[in-house]
């Protein structure tokens, strides 16, 4: 079976194509697109046997069939021995114990595999049961990262889509007749374009369709994204028994300094398993097994990459919130800031007076809605809408006190 066939579900149902209607920013999309894709790929990898073979293979005596031992050890728990006794012959020295992840022991050949060695039932052991649940937890975490997108999509209510529909190709409206581009797209006629632009101007001026809570809901969802990353770090750390928080730091510091892979303590490749059964006379027989955990070859890479991704996602989401704070503070105070924000949305230079009218006499929700409207429209069409809104605002305020003095007008240019 080929690689593409394993990821057929993703390539068929999770296509990375341009978003038809942009209602959020890059940081938001990293949560519900890139992160969800990461978890889906991880889920497929840990459930696919064609790359790693059987998830677990155990070596035991002939008293238990191999397939029985493999099944038993996978669905119960395997374990490693945190400490091994230096001497099993002298009972007085049993308390003298050496850590089984000592690089010197491994290099000298006195330790076959980290975490595997002789033990008795009085010694502490470290059980590993998480590997049974990895695909379910990864898939569930992926779904959780999609929830804030669904929440914001519900809150946004399709406002941007309603206004943008019919204007996707409005820049090409040169005829009095409507032209069909494909099944779902068309070039509106000149009259239809002018009517739609006037409708947007009226809606914007009346302030009915765009209310102040629109921006507040978006900001709350962005804050929820940041908090959700913290929640996912906590969930993952709890799932890995407290070994996730410092995982990336340990790999970075100790990965090249020791013969013992730091990941072997969290994701052991060789573990122990004990099977008990009744003998012919009714006594309990103990069968000791050493298990090769092929699945952990994938798990350690997934969770190491996930640690670094969570750090990046948290930092990027925090910077996005700082940018949002900057837009709240500067949108109505800085002409240069507005010039920078709308520079990529309009060809050429917006009229300084129009920028002033929009920034001074629009609340933050209106201003932010214009920013997202610019992301969804052709620059020429948006320029026409922006100019019309500025004219409407100027007309609305014309009967009140003067809007700007001569010194401010000079500063706008």
N, C-alpha and C positions, 0 to 999 in steps of 0.2 A: 504494500500500500504506500502511495507516495505521500510526501509532506503536505501537498495542497489538499489532498483528500481528507486529511486529519483536521484541517482548518476550513473545510468546506462550509460548515455552519456559519462561521464568522464571516467569511468572504461573501456569503449569500445574503446574510441578514444584518451585517454590520458594515456597510460600505462607507469608506471614508471619502465622501463626496462633499462638495461645498454646500454649506447650509443655505437653504432657500430663503429663510427669513432669519436675520440675526437679531436676537433679543437679549444677548448677554455679551460678556467680554471674553478675552482669551483665557483668563484665569478660571472663569466659570466652565469653559469648554474643556479645560484640562481635567476637571473633575468628572464630568459625565461622558467624555469621549475617550481621552487618552487613558485615564485610570481604569475605566470600565473595560476597555480593550485589554489592558494589562492583566486584569483579573481573569478575563475570559480565556486568554491565551494560557495563563498559568493553570487554570482549571483543566484545560484540554491536555496540557503537558503531563500533569500528574495522574491523569486517567488513561493515558495512552501507553500501551505496553510495547509498541513497535520500536521505541527508541531505547528503552531500558530493560526490556524483557520482563520477567516476572518481578513483581514489586518486592517479593521477599523469597529468599531461598535459605533453608536451614539444613545444617549438617548435624545428624544425630546418629545414635546406634540403630541397629536393625530392629529394635523392639517396637518402634513406631514407624509406620509407613511414611515415606517422604511427603506425600501430598497431604497427609493428615497433620504432620508437624508444621508444614508451611501454612496451612489454613488456620490451625490453632494459634500459632504465634502471631499471625497477622490480625486476627480478630480479637485476640486477648491483648496482652501487652508484652513487649520485649523489655529488656532492662540492661543497664550497664552497671559495673561495680565501681563506685567512686574511689574505693581504697582496696588495696590488696595487702595481705600479710607478708611481711618480710620472711618470716619463718613459720612454717606450719608444724614443725617437729617439736620445738620448744614451746610449751604452752605458756611459759612465763613471759615470752616475748611477743605474744599475739597482739598486745596493745601497741607495739611499735609498727606503725603503718606508713606506707609510702603512697603518695598520690599516683594513680595509674596513668595520668596524663603527663608524667615526667618525661621530658625530651631525652634526658640522659639514659633512662631505662630503654626507651624506644631505639635510640641510636646504638646502644650496646647489644641489642638483641635479646635482652631479658624481658622484653614486653612485646608480645606478638601483635596485639592490636590494642589501641587505646580503648579503655573501658571494658575489656574482656580479660578475665583472669579467674583464678580459683577463689571461692568464697564459701562461707557457711551461713546458715540462716540467721545468725546473730549479727551479721554485718549489715550495714545500710546499703541499699541499692537505689538506683535511680531509674524509675520506670518511664517508658516512652510510649504514650498512647495517642499522641496528637496526629500521627501520620494517617490514622484511619479517617480523620475528619477533615484533612487538608482540602480536598476538592469541594466539600460542602461549604466550608468556611470561606474559601476564596470566592466561590460563586455568590454566596450571601453578601460578602463585602462589596462585590461588584454591583449588586442590585442596590445596596445602600447608597453608593455613590451616585446612582441615577435618580434618587428620590428628590434631591433639591432641584434638579432640572424640571422634573414633573411638577413640583410645587410651584416654581416660578412660572412655568408655562401656564398653569391653571390660574395663577394670580394675574398674569399679564393679560389673559383673556383674548388673545388674538388681535389686540389693538393695532400693532404695527402691521400685521398682515392685512388687516382691513384697509388701512390707508395706502399700503404699497401696492396691493392688487390693482392691476390695470396700468401701472406706471413702470413696470420692469423694463419695458422697451419704449418708453415714452420719448426718449431722445431721438428716436427715428420717426416720429410722427410728422411726416411731411405731406401727407395726402389727406383728402377729405373722407376717405374710406378706411375702414378697419382692415388690417392684413393679418392673416393667420400665419404664425411662424412654425409652430408644431402643434401637437395635440393639446398641450396645456398652456401655451404661450401665444400672445398675439400683440401686434403693434396697434395701439389705439389710433383712432382718427384725431385730427387736430382739435375738433370740437370736444371729443371725449376727454382728451388730455386737459384742455383748458377747464372743462367742467370738474374734473377730478382734482386739479390743483386748487380751484376755487373752493371746493368742498373741504379740502385740508385746511386752507386758510380760515374758513369760517369755523370749523371745529376747533382749531387752535385758538382763535380769538375768543370764542365763547367759553372755553375752558370746561366744557361739559364732559367730553370724551376722555380728556387727559386730566386726571385729578392729582392732587398733591400726594396721595398715598401710593401712586405708581412708583415713584423713586424710592420711597421708604420701604416698600415691599422688596424691591430689587436689592437694596442695601442689606436688609435683614437676611435675604437668601445668601448674599455674599458672606455675611458674618457667619451664617450657619455652615457654609462651606469650610471656613477656617476652623470652626469648632468641631466640625465633623472629622477633619483630619486628626485632631487631637484625640477624639473618641476612637478612631480606627487604630491609632497607635496604642491606646490603652487596651483595646480588644485583642490586638495581635500579641501584645506583650503578655496578657493574661493567658492567651491560647498557648503560647510557648513557655509557660511557667516562669515568666519574669526574665526570659533570656533575650528579648527583642530590643529593649530600650538601648542597650549598649552594643548591639550586634555589629553595626557598621563601624563603630569606633574600634572595637576589638579586632575586627578583620583588618582595618587600616593600620593599626599599630603593630599587631602581632603576626600578621599573615606571612611576613617574610623573615621573621626573627626566630622562629621556632620550627623544629622538625614536626611538631604536633600541630595539625591544622586546628585553629581555634574553633572552626565550625563543627569539628568532630564531637565536641562536648554538647552542642545543641542538636546537631543532626548526625548522630553516629552512623557510620557505614557498616560497622560490625557490632552486633548486640548479642545478648544471651537470652535464652528462653528455656523454661523448665516445664516439662510435661509430666503429670502424675497419672498413673493408672493402677488398677488392681492386678496383682499377679495371680497365678493359678491357685494359690492357697489363701487368697484374700488380703495379703499384705500390700501396702502401697509401694509401688516402684517409681523411682525418680529417674527421668530421662533428661539429661542435660544436652542442650543444642546451642550451636553457634549459628547466628543468622546473618546473612548478607542483605543489608537494607538498600537495595538498588534505588528505591524511590527517593531516598534522601540525597542522592546525587542531584536530583531536580529540585527538591525542597530547599536545600541550602542556597542554591543560586536564586531561586524565586524570592526568598525572604531577605537575602542580602540586597538584591536589586530593589525590593520593596522598601527596605529601610532608607536607602538613598533617595528613592522616589518620594517617600513621605516627607523627608527633610526638604527636598526641592519644592514639593507642592505646598507645604506649610509656608515656606519663605516667599514663594511667588504669590500665594493668596494674601499674605500679610502685606506685601508691597502693593497688591491691587487695592486693598482697603485703604492704604495710605494715599494712593492716587485718587481714590473716591473722595477721601477727606479733602484733598487738595482741590478737587473740582468744586466741592461745596463751598470752600472758602474763596476761591478765585474766580468762579464763573461770572459773578456780577461786579468784580472789582478790578480785574486786569484785562485790558484790551489786548495786550500781547499774548496772554494765555488763550483768549478766544481765537486770536489769529492763528496760534499754533494748533489748536484743537480742530478748527475747521479748514486748515490749510490743505489737508489731503482729501477733503470732501468736495471742494469746489475748484474748478479750473481757474487759474489766474488769481486775482486778489479780490476778496470781498470788499465791498464799499465800507470804509470805517464807520460811517454813520449808521449803516444797516446793522453792523455788528454791535454798535453801541445801543441802538434801540432794542435789539433782541436781548442783550445781556442785562441791561438796566431794568427792563420792564417785563421780564419773564421770571417766574419763580424757578426753583431748581428743577422741579419735575418737568416743566415745559422745556427748559434748556436741555436737560438730559434726553428728553424725548426727541428733540431736534437732532442731537448727536447720533442717536440710533436710527433716526429717519435717514440721516446722511449715509449711514452704512448700508442701507438697503436700496438706495436710489442711485440712478446715474447722476454724476456730478452736475451736469448741465440742468437736469430737471430739479435737483435739490437747490441749485443756485437760484432758479426762478421762484421756487417756493419760499426760500429764505428772504429773497428781496420783497416778495409780496407780503409776507408776514411783517417785515419791518415797516412797510408802507402802511399796513393796517394799524400797527401799534402807534405809528406816528400820527395817523389821523385820529385815533382814539384819544391820544394824549394832547392833541393840538390846542384844546380849549383850556388846558390847565397851565400851571406856571412853566416858564422856560425850562427845557429839559437839560440844556448844556450851555456852559459859557464858552467864550472864545478860547481861553487857555486849554480847556479840556478838548476842544475840537482840534487844536494844534497837536495835542499829545496823541490823538487817535491815528494820525497819518503816519 
